[in-house]
Amino acid sequence: MKQTSAILRRCLPGLTAAALLAFAAPDPVWAESTIERIGNTGVLNAGTRADAMPFGYRAKVAGERDERLVGFSVDLIELLRQKLAKKFDREIETRLRVTTAHDRLNLVASHAIDIECGITTPTWERQKVVDFSIPFFGNGTRIMLLRTTAKGFADLRGKRIGVGAGTTTAGILKQHVPDAVIVEVPDMDTGFRMFARGELDGLSNVGIVLRAIVEKSPLKSKVVLLPRTEELSYESMACSLPQNDSEWRAFVNEVFAGLLEGIDQYRGGYFDIYDKWFGPRGVIYFPLDYTIAQRLSASIIWLK
C-alpha cells in the first residue's frame, strides 16, 4: 500500500501538469463561414453552365465586345451579389466560372466556388456532398427526336438517346424507356451536334433546355418532344451550396424566398426575371405553368 502511494505521489505532479495543459490549450481556430469570407474579401465565387440556354450560356451583350455568361440562373447570382453588397455596404465582385454536369458538385464541395446555379436537380445522393437552396424553377424531363424517328415510346427500342454525363436523366430513361441505348455526352451542345449529324437518335434533358437548344436550328420544325403532354419526371432546379454552412444557406434562401413571394398569384420580383428569358421577347416563349407556380410557392411557406 505504501509502495502504491509513493508511485502515485511521483506520477501525480506530471499528470496534473498534463491535465492543466489540456485545459489551458487554446480553442481550435474555426474556419470562417462562406458569407463571412465574402464580406471580408468582397468576392462571390459562383458557377453556372455554358450549355444550358436560357439558364446559363455564352452570348454577346449590347455594348460589349466579347461573349460572356448570361441567363436566368446568372441573373439569380447577380441578385445575390446585389443583396450581399447591401448587407455588407461594400462593392461585391462576382467571379463566375463555367461548370459542367460532371464537375459542378465537386467544385462546391471543395469550396472552389461558393454557389452553383445552373439546372441542377437536388437528390438525396447529391446531398451527401453538397446542400441545396430552395427550388427556383421546375420542368419535366423529355426526349427530343426527329418526327421521322419515332411517334411514341414503342419506337425507341434500340435507339441511341444522348444524356448529359453526371445528370439524373440516365436513371429516368432507364426507368421509362429501358430498351433505349443511353449514350452519355459531355455537354448539351456536343450532344445536339451529335444529334444533328445523326450520331444520336435522340437527346434527353428537361424539356425547356431541349426547346431552347433547337429554337434557332434548322431542325426546329423537324423534331418532336416525347412525351407530348406529361413529362417523364418532374425536376426541381436549385442552387448547390457547401455543406454545413447554415448561415450562407439561410441567406440564399431568404433572397430566393423574397423573389418568389407572390408567385402563386402571378406577381412579384420573380416575374421580372422570368419574363426576360421566357416571356414574349425572351430567348424562348414559355409561359409559367400554374402547377409549377404552386409548387415553387409551396417551397417558401416554411420561410414566411
Secondary structure, 3 states (H helix, E strand, C coil): CHHHHHHHHHHHHHHHHHHHHHHHCCCCCCCCCHHHHHHHHCEEEEEEECEECCCEEEEECCCCCCEEEECHHHHHHHHHHHHHHHHHCCCCEEEEEEECCCCHHHHHHCCCCCEECCCCCCCCCHHHCCEECCCCEEEEEEEEEECCCCCCHHHHCCCEEEEECCCCHHHHHHHHCCCCEEEEECCHHHHHHHHHCCCCCEEEEEHHHHHHHHCCCCCHHHEEEECCCCCCCEEEECCEECCCCHHHHHHHHHHHHHHHCCHHHCCCCHHHHHHHHHCCCCCCCCCCCHHHHHHHHHCCHHHC
